[in-house]
């Protein structure tokens, strides 16, 4: 997991081709100190200015999730140690203000319902024959289509036929499903993780993020626009005490609004029933934060 306790912003100025000044902004993180984060940010800003001066491309990260192995710039709310003194997980606040559980090896899968629908096959000769016959006699009623949950349960059943030692906890989310794998610890770039990602039709953006950041992520609180609120007024980290105060005001209103919503609904447990003792506290934390029987957001 690429998580930093301290973040800093720095700027560097370089002339444009027409002689006018151009300012470049760079962020950097550190687990040592705020001063170390600031030093690294200044170095990164100066490196980007030098590249621009030499006519070389300067990468700008404007998307919600950066490309490559660039760390996510998020405030660490809480670190969760493992029994050996290392870091098992951490809770961060993401760029749009929701709390997120980050785990190094506790596998979480994000599956969109729309990705579970089977592809429509191409027309074959038999399709035309069936169409012709249907013009002269009524066709038998078609069976009702399978729901996204049933399609995902079929995929889990097939997986468990091959790997009966696996265990899944299945949750419904606003746009699909979430799976927690509880029987073992799995690194995001492991062969087993990639195989189950594909088998369950996990969201491609989420899979890429897991590999690049070397962690799994599970959103613990609602997206603000789903509860009638807006994104935070300023990006993290705040540049001034006034911005920090505005963030606190935003957060207080967000916390008040989110009490009427849940993130997911537990649908059941599938597989061997095995749960690693080390994962039990994380499962409890996840369920206490995400469940509640309220409208999903």
Secondary structure, 3 states (H helix, E strand, C coil): CCCCCEEEEEEEEEECCCCCEEEEEEEEEECCCHHHHHHHHHHHHHHHHHHHHCCCCCCCCCCCCCCCCCCCCCEEEEEEECCCCCEEEEEEECCCCCEEEEECCCCEEEEEHHHHCCCCCCCCHHHHHHHHHHCCCCCCCCCCCCCHHHHHHHHHHHHHHHCCCCEEEEEEECCEEEEEECCCCCCCCCHHHHHHHHHCCCCHHHHHHHHHHCCEEEECCCCHHHHCCCCCCCCCCCCCHHHHHHHHHHHHHHHHHHCCEECEEEEEEEECCCCCHHHHHHHHHHHHHHCCCCEEC
